[in-house]
């Protein structure tokens, strides 16, 4: 194997922190170390899977996956280049079809690669997936950079490589495996995955699943639908509510697997939930800057906290189950078999153990309702589409009606008032999260969560 200790550390550092998937750009990165290197292909083009640790000034670190490709420097290769080393071009292997195929073939073969006695890579093919074959398939990296990196194989399968890795099973693998084994139709079914076990951590590195060729992204569909036929869009959102209800019913239907048993939440768990949201509200309003967009809620932090306390006075809250965790229109696609729900990772900013926690299913519903506010506002901001003020209310009603017709009612609080109150709690949590995000990333969009918070305050009057 090439001596990676001679790799230009400054070039590696600069390349990693410039990536969209590097999640700590605002923190001081003091050092980036290669913590693990496992050779997967020795002949040219070489493939080495790296785990790198980004270290920060306060002594903490994050671990990232970097499959590294190496080609002779004389070859015409310019995509994803990191550095030159001893006559080799060193680059991101996920932009190279040869290396993507290597990962696919290893999953098909259920390979296990071991390095020494301290670490192993395990490649797995899902038992429910079609039998894996050999041969060459067309490969294309998904060009848009996200928090992960994706590669499409023959318009039939898509690999998602998790760039930041944390100890434990990624919830996307866990939920997709559960739903695929039960034949749930409204997901992109799991085909395979690969994982690391070793001295650093045990972690999921990537998943392979069905690719939905020709399906339409839910967010883009909503923006187009608002411009062309808002009434038809309402019908589609009612169907999406039904699919969400079916999803929660499936996730709460297993009585034997402890990870998927629906449970009664404890009084302490409900109190902790409220306290966490209250703390988020308090922190946000302490540092709220002065601006015209924020004027409607300026100085109203105590009102928002009192609203939360009033909404939280519920004797029962239904059951808690594994949920999607980050449900919005951008996590859906409309395919020839109806709506499909994607991206079961949960909120990337939350630690893995929090994303795997069981929660009331209405938290997912609240996330989607907030997405309708974003769709109406986004249509105006991005496309200049004038949206009827009543459209959001109609969309909300249609989605919730579809949801309640399909979900197992045993998972929900008894009675419509209790359902509405719990939904409002989670909408408030989401709107506060959105406001913090927009203040940090898109100041021109802060009016959307501000309107959501005002809506909830006005409804309480």
C-alpha positions as CSV (number, residue, x, y, z in Angstrom):
1,X,0.0,0.0,0.0
2,X,1.2,3.5,-0.7
3,X,2.6,5.4,2.3
4,X,-0.3,7.7,3.2
5,X,1.8,9.3,6.0
6,X,3.5,11.3,3.1
7,X,0.1,12.6,1.9
8,X,0.0,16.5,1.9
9,X,-1.9,17.1,5.2
10,X,-2.6,20.7,4.4
11,X,-4.2,19.7,1.1
12,X,-6.3,16.9,2.8
13,X,-7.4,19.4,5.5
14,X,-8.4,22.1,3.0
15,X,-10.2,19.6,0.7
16,X,-12.3,18.1,3.6
17,X,-13.4,21.2,5.3
18,X,-14.5,22.7,1.9
19,X,-17.0,19.8,1.3
20,X,-20.7,20.3,1.8
21,X,-20.8,17.1,3.9
22,X,-18.3,18.4,6.4
23,X,-20.7,19.5,9.1
24,X,-18.5,21.7,11.4
25,X,-17.3,24.6,9.2
26,X,-17.9,27.1,11.9
27,X,-15.6,25.4,14.4
28,X,-11.8,25.6,14.6
29,X,-10.3,22.4,13.0
30,X,-6.9,22.0,14.6
31,X,-5.9,18.8,12.8
32,X,-7.2,16.1,10.5
33,X,-5.8,12.6,11.1
34,X,-6.1,9.4,9.1
35,X,-7.3,7.1,11.9
36,X,-7.9,4.0,9.7
37,X,-6.9,2.8,6.3
38,X,-8.3,-0.4,4.8
39,X,-7.1,-1.5,1.3
40,X,-9.9,-2.8,-0.9
41,X,-8.2,-2.8,-4.3
42,X,-4.4,-3.1,-4.7
43,X,-4.1,-2.9,-8.5
44,X,-4.6,0.4,-10.3
45,X,-6.9,2.2,-9.8
46,X,-6.2,1.6,-6.1
47,X,-9.0,1.9,-3.6
48,X,-8.4,2.5,0.1
49,X,-11.2,3.2,2.6
50,X,-10.2,5.9,5.1
51,X,-11.7,6.9,8.4
52,X,-10.4,10.4,9.2
53,X,-10.8,12.3,12.5
54,X,-11.3,16.0,12.4
55,X,-10.0,17.4,15.7
56,X,-11.3,20.7,17.3
57,X,-9.8,23.2,19.6
58,X,-11.8,22.2,22.6
59,X,-10.4,18.6,22.4
60,X,-13.4,16.9,20.7
61,X,-13.4,15.2,17.3
62,X,-15.7,13.9,14.5
63,X,-15.1,10.9,12.3
64,X,-15.7,11.0,8.5
65,X,-15.6,8.3,5.8
66,X,-13.3,9.0,2.9
67,X,-13.0,6.3,0.2
68,X,-9.7,7.2,-1.4
69,X,-8.9,6.5,-5.1
70,X,-5.4,6.5,-6.6
71,X,-4.5,6.6,-10.3
72,X,-1.2,7.0,-12.0
73,X,-0.5,10.7,-12.3
74,X,-0.2,10.5,-16.0
75,X,-3.8,9.4,-16.4
76,X,-6.5,12.0,-17.3
77,X,-8.3,12.3,-14.0
78,X,-9.5,15.6,-12.6
79,X,-12.6,14.8,-10.6
80,X,-12.5,15.1,-6.8
81,X,-8.7,15.5,-6.8
82,X,-7.2,16.0,-3.3
83,X,-3.4,15.9,-3.9
84,X,-0.5,14.2,-5.8
85,X,1.6,11.6,-4.0
86,X,4.7,9.7,-5.3
87,X,3.5,9.6,-8.9
88,X,-0.2,9.0,-8.0
89,X,-3.2,11.2,-8.2
90,X,-5.2,10.9,-4.9
91,X,-8.9,11.6,-5.2
92,X,-12.4,11.0,-3.8
93,X,-13.1,7.4,-4.9
94,X,-16.9,8.0,-5.0
95,X,-16.6,10.0,-8.2
96,X,-14.9,7.0,-9.9
97,X,-17.2,4.4,-11.5
98,X,-14.6,1.7,-11.1
99,X,-14.5,2.1,-7.3
100,X,-18.3,2.5,-7.0
101,X,-18.7,-0.9,-8.8
102,X,-16.1,-2.4,-6.4
103,X,-18.3,-1.5,-3.4
104,X,-21.4,-2.8,-5.2
105,X,-19.8,-6.1,-6.1
106,X,-18.6,-6.6,-2.6
107,X,-22.1,-6.1,-1.2
108,X,-23.4,-8.6,-3.7
109,X,-20.8,-11.2,-2.6
110,X,-21.4,-10.5,1.2
111,X,-17.6,-9.9,1.5
112,X,-15.8,-9.4,4.8
113,X,-12.5,-7.5,4.7
114,X,-10.2,-7.8,7.8
115,X,-7.2,-5.7,8.6
116,X,-5.1,-7.1,11.3
117,X,-7.0,-8.1,14.4
118,X,-8.5,-4.7,15.3
119,X,-10.9,-3.8,12.5
120,X,-13.0,-5.2,9.7
121,X,-15.3,-4.0,6.9
122,X,-18.4,-6.1,6.4
123,X,-20.4,-5.9,3.1
124,X,-23.9,-7.3,3.2
125,X,-26.6,-8.1,0.6
126,X,-30.2,-7.9,1.9
127,X,-31.9,-11.3,2.0
128,X,-35.1,-9.8,0.6
129,X,-33.2,-8.2,-2.3
130,X,-33.0,-9.8,-5.8
131,X,-30.1,-12.2,-6.3
132,X,-26.9,-10.2,-7.0
133,X,-25.2,-10.7,-10.3
134,X,-21.9,-9.7,-11.8
135,X,-21.0,-7.8,-14.8
136,X,-20.6,-4.1,-15.6
137,X,-23.3,-1.6,-14.8
138,X,-23.6,2.1,-15.7
139,X,-22.5,4.3,-12.8
140,X,-23.1,7.9,-12.2
141,X,-22.4,10.0,-9.1
142,X,-25.3,12.2,-7.9
143,X,-23.8,15.6,-8.7
144,X,-25.6,17.7,-6.0
145,X,-23.5,17.7,-2.9
146,X,-25.4,16.8,0.3
147,X,-24.6,15.8,3.8
148,X,-23.8,12.3,2.3
149,X,-22.6,11.2,-1.1
150,X,-24.7,9.1,-3.5
151,X,-24.0,7.0,-6.6
152,X,-26.6,5.5,-9.0
153,X,-26.1,2.1,-10.6
154,X,-27.9,1.4,-13.9
155,X,-30.9,3.5,-12.9
156,X,-31.9,0.6,-10.6
157,X,-30.0,1.0,-7.4
158,X,-28.5,3.9,-5.4
159,X,-25.7,3.9,-2.9
160,X,-25.7,6.4,-0.1
161,X,-22.3,6.7,1.7
162,X,-22.6,8.3,5.1
163,X,-19.8,10.8,5.3
164,X,-19.9,11.6,9.0
165,X,-20.0,8.3,10.9
166,X,-21.0,7.8,14.6
167,X,-21.0,4.7,16.8
168,X,-24.0,2.4,16.4
169,X,-26.4,1.3,13.7
170,X,-27.6,4.1,11.5
171,X,-31.4,4.5,11.9
172,X,-31.8,4.5,8.1
173,X,-30.4,1.0,7.9
174,X,-32.4,-0.1,10.9
175,X,-35.8,1.2,9.6
176,X,-35.3,0.3,6.0
177,X,-34.3,-3.3,6.9
178,X,-37.4,-3.6,9.2
179,X,-39.8,-2.2,6.5
180,X,-38.2,-4.0,3.6
181,X,-38.5,-7.4,5.4
182,X,-42.2,-6.7,5.9
183,X,-42.8,-5.7,2.3
184,X,-43.9,-2.2,3.1
185,X,-44.5,-0.7,-0.4
186,X,-44.0,3.0,0.1
187,X,-40.2,3.0,0.6
188,X,-37.2,2.5,-1.7
189,X,-36.4,-1.0,-0.4
190,X,-33.1,-2.0,1.1
191,X,-30.7,-4.0,-1.1
192,X,-27.4,-3.9,0.8
193,X,-25.1,-2.1,3.2
194,X,-21.6,-2.0,4.5
195,X,-20.2,-1.3,8.0
196,X,-17.1,-0.9,10.0
197,X,-16.2,-2.8,13.2
198,X,-13.0,-1.9,15.0
199,X,-11.0,0.0,17.6
200,X,-12.4,3.4,16.6
201,X,-16.1,2.6,16.6
202,X,-18.8,0.2,15.2
203,X,-20.7,2.1,12.6
204,X,-22.8,1.9,9.4
205,X,-20.9,3.3,6.4
206,X,-23.4,3.1,3.6
207,X,-26.6,1.7,2.4
208,X,-27.8,0.4,-1.1
209,X,-31.4,0.7,-2.0
210,X,-33.9,0.8,-4.8
211,X,-33.5,3.7,-7.2
212,X,-36.8,5.3,-8.2
213,X,-36.2,6.2,-11.8
214,X,-38.7,8.8,-13.1
215,X,-40.2,9.6,-9.6
216,X,-40.8,13.3,-8.8
217,X,-39.3,15.0,-5.7
218,X,-42.1,16.0,-3.3
219,X,-40.8,19.5,-2.8
220,X,-40.4,20.3,-6.5
221,X,-43.8,18.7,-7.2
222,X,-45.4,21.0,-4.6
223,X,-43.8,24.1,-6.0
224,X,-44.9,23.2,-9.6
225,X,-48.3,22.2,-8.4
226,X,-48.9,25.5,-6.6
227,X,-48.1,27.2,-9.9
228,X,-50.2,25.0,-12.1
229,X,-53.0,23.2,-10.2
230,X,-53.2,23.8,-6.4
231,X,-56.5,21.8,-6.2
232,X,-54.9,18.7,-7.6
233,X,-52.0,19.1,-5.2
234,X,-54.4,19.0,-2.3
235,X,-55.6,15.6,-3.4
236,X,-52.0,14.3,-3.6
237,X,-51.3,15.6,-0.1
238,X,-54.3,13.7,1.2
239,X,-52.8,10.5,-0.3
240,X,-49.4,11.4,1.3
241,X,-51.2,11.6,4.7
242,X,-52.5,8.1,4.1
243,X,-49.1,6.8,3.3
244,X,-47.7,8.5,6.5
245,X,-50.4,6.8,8.5
246,X,-49.6,3.4,7.0
247,X,-45.9,4.0,7.7
248,X,-46.5,4.7,11.4
249,X,-48.9,1.7,11.7
250,X,-46.2,-0.6,10.3
251,X,-43.5,0.8,12.6
252,X,-45.8,0.3,15.6
253,X,-47.0,-3.2,14.6
254,X,-44.2,-5.4,15.9
255,X,-44.8,-6.9,19.4
256,X,-41.6,-9.0,19.6
257,X,-38.6,-6.8,18.6
258,X,-37.8,-4.4,21.5
259,X,-36.5,-1.8,19.0
260,X,-39.9,-1.6,17.3
261,X,-42.4,-2.3,20.1
262,X,-44.9,0.5,20.6
263,X,-44.6,1.7,24.2
264,X,-46.5,3.9,26.6
265,X,-44.4,7.0,27.4
266,X,-43.5,7.6,31.0
267,X,-44.5,10.8,32.8
268,X,-40.8,11.5,33.1
269,X,-40.3,11.2,29.3
270,X,-43.1,13.6,28.6
271,X,-41.7,16.1,31.1
272,X,-38.2,15.8,29.6
273,X,-39.6,16.4,26.1
274,X,-41.3,19.6,27.3
275,X,-38.3,20.8,29.2
276,X,-36.1,20.2,26.1
277,X,-38.4,22.3,23.9
278,X,-38.6,25.0,26.6
279,X,-34.8,25.2,26.8
280,X,-34.6,25.6,23.0
281,X,-37.1,28.5,23.2
282,X,-35.3,30.2,26.0
283,X,-31.9,30.1,24.3
284,X,-33.3,31.3,21.0
285,X,-35.1,34.3,22.4
286,X,-32.2,35.4,24.6
287,X,-30.1,36.0,21.5
288,X,-32.8,37.1,19.1
289,X,-31.3,39.9,17.0
290,X,-33.2,43.1,16.1
291,X,-34.7,43.0,12.6
292,X,-37.9,44.0,10.9
293,X,-38.7,40.3,10.0
294,X,-38.4,39.3,13.7
295,X,-40.4,42.3,15.1
296,X,-43.7,40.4,15.4
297,X,-42.1,38.0,18.0
298,X,-39.5,40.3,19.5
299,X,-39.8,40.2,23.3
300,X,-42.4,37.4,23.2
301,X,-40.2,34.6,24.4
302,X,-42.2,34.3,27.6
303,X,-45.5,34.1,25.6
304,X,-44.1,31.3,23.6
305,X,-42.9,29.4,26.7
306,X,-46.3,29.8,28.3
307,X,-47.9,28.5,25.1
308,X,-45.8,25.4,25.4
309,X,-46.7,24.9,29.0
310,X,-50.4,25.2,28.2
311,X,-50.2,22.8,25.3
312,X,-48.3,20.3,27.3
313,X,-51.0,19.7,30.0
314,X,-52.0,16.4,28.5
315,X,-52.9,13.4,30.6
316,X,-52.2,11.0,27.8
317,X,-50.1,11.2,24.6
318,X,-50.7,8.0,22.8
319,X,-47.8,5.6,22.3
320,X,-44.2,6.2,21.2
321,X,-42.7,4.3,18.3
322,X,-39.7,4.5,15.9
323,X,-40.5,7.3,13.5
324,X,-39.0,8.9,10.4
325,X,-37.6,11.7,12.5
326,X,-37.2,14.4,9.9
327,X,-40.3,14.2,7.7
328,X,-41.0,16.9,5.1
329,X,-41.8,17.2,1.4
330,X,-38.1,16.9,0.4
331,X,-38.0,13.4,2.0
332,X,-40.8,12.1,-0.3
333,X,-41.1,11.2,-4.0
334,X,-44.2,10.5,-6.1
335,X,-43.6,7.4,-8.2
336,X,-45.7,5.2,-10.4
337,X,-46.7,3.2,-7.3
338,X,-47.7,6.3,-5.3
339,X,-45.9,8.2,-2.7
340,X,-42.6,6.9,-1.4
341,X,-40.9,8.1,1.8
342,X,-37.1,8.4,1.9
343,X,-34.2,9.3,4.1
344,X,-34.8,7.6,7.5
345,X,-31.6,9.0,9.1
346,X,-33.5,11.5,11.3
347,X,-32.2,15.0,11.9
348,X,-28.5,14.9,11.1
349,X,-27.7,17.6,13.7
350,X,-28.9,15.3,16.5
351,X,-26.6,12.5,18.0
352,X,-27.3,9.0,16.7
353,X,-28.7,7.8,20.0
354,X,-31.3,10.6,20.0
355,X,-32.3,9.8,16.4
356,X,-33.0,6.2,17.4
357,X,-35.2,7.2,20.3
358,X,-38.9,6.3,20.2
359,X,-41.2,9.3,19.9
360,X,-44.9,10.1,19.4
361,X,-45.7,9.6,15.7
362,X,-47.4,13.0,15.6
363,X,-44.0,14.6,15.6
364,X,-43.5,13.4,12.0
365,X,-46.9,14.8,11.1
366,X,-46.0,18.2,12.6
367,X,-42.8,18.2,10.5
368,X,-44.9,17.7,7.3
369,X,-47.4,20.4,8.3
370,X,-44.5,22.9,8.7
371,X,-43.3,21.8,5.2
372,X,-46.6,23.1,3.7
373,X,-45.8,26.5,5.1
374,X,-42.4,26.4,3.5
375,X,-44.0,25.2,0.2
376,X,-46.4,28.2,0.1
377,X,-43.7,30.7,1.0
378,X,-41.1,29.0,-1.2
379,X,-43.3,29.2,-4.2
380,X,-43.5,33.0,-3.8
381,X,-39.8,33.5,-3.0
382,X,-38.4,31.1,-5.6
383,X,-40.9,31.2,-8.4
384,X,-42.9,34.3,-7.9
385,X,-46.1,32.2,-7.6
386,X,-49.0,33.9,-5.8
387,X,-50.5,31.4,-3.4
388,X,-54.0,31.7,-2.1
389,X,-53.8,32.4,1.7
390,X,-56.3,29.6,2.3
391,X,-54.2,27.0,0.5
392,X,-52.1,26.1,3.5
393,X,-55.1,25.4,5.7
394,X,-56.6,23.2,3.0
395,X,-53.4,21.3,2.6
396,X,-53.1,20.7,6.3
397,X,-56.6,19.5,6.6
398,X,-56.3,17.1,3.7
399,X,-53.0,15.6,4.9
400,X,-54.3,15.1,8.5
401,X,-57.6,13.6,7.2
402,X,-55.7,11.2,5.1
403,X,-53.4,10.4,8.0
404,X,-56.1,9.7,10.5
405,X,-58.0,7.5,8.1
406,X,-54.9,5.2,7.8
407,X,-53.0,5.3,11.1
408,X,-53.6,2.8,13.9
409,X,-55.6,4.9,16.3
410,X,-54.1,3.1,19.3
411,X,-50.9,5.0,18.6
412,X,-52.5,8.4,19.1
413,X,-54.0,10.3,22.1
414,X,-57.7,9.7,22.4
415,X,-59.9,12.5,21.1
416,X,-59.3,15.2,18.5
417,X,-58.5,17.9,21.1
418,X,-55.6,15.9,22.5
419,X,-54.3,15.2,19.0
420,X,-54.5,18.9,18.1
421,X,-52.7,19.9,21.2
422,X,-49.8,17.4,20.8
423,X,-49.5,18.4,17.1
424,X,-49.2,22.0,18.2
425,X,-46.4,21.1,20.7
426,X,-44.4,19.5,17.9
427,X,-45.1,22.3,15.4
428,X,-43.8,24.8,18.0
429,X,-40.7,22.7,18.4
430,X,-40.2,22.6,14.7
431,X,-40.8,26.3,14.1
432,X,-38.2,27.2,16.8
433,X,-35.7,24.9,15.2
434,X,-36.4,26.4,11.8
435,X,-36.0,30.0,13.1
436,X,-32.6,29.1,14.5
437,X,-31.6,27.5,11.2
438,X,-32.8,30.4,9.1
439,X,-31.0,33.0,11.3
440,X,-27.8,31.1,10.7
441,X,-28.2,30.2,7.0
442,X,-31.0,32.0,5.2
443,X,-31.9,35.3,6.9
444,X,-34.3,36.1,4.0
445,X,-36.4,33.1,5.0
446,X,-36.9,33.9,8.7
447,X,-40.4,35.2,8.0
448,X,-41.6,31.6,7.5
449,X,-40.9,30.3,11.0
450,X,-41.9,33.6,12.5
451,X,-45.3,33.3,10.8
452,X,-45.6,29.7,12.1
453,X,-44.9,30.8,15.7
454,X,-47.4,33.6,15.4
455,X,-50.0,31.2,14.0
456,X,-49.7,29.0,17.1
457,X,-49.8,32.1,19.5
458,X,-52.9,33.4,17.8
459,X,-54.6,30.0,17.9
460,X,-54.2,30.0,21.7
461,X,-56.0,33.3,22.2
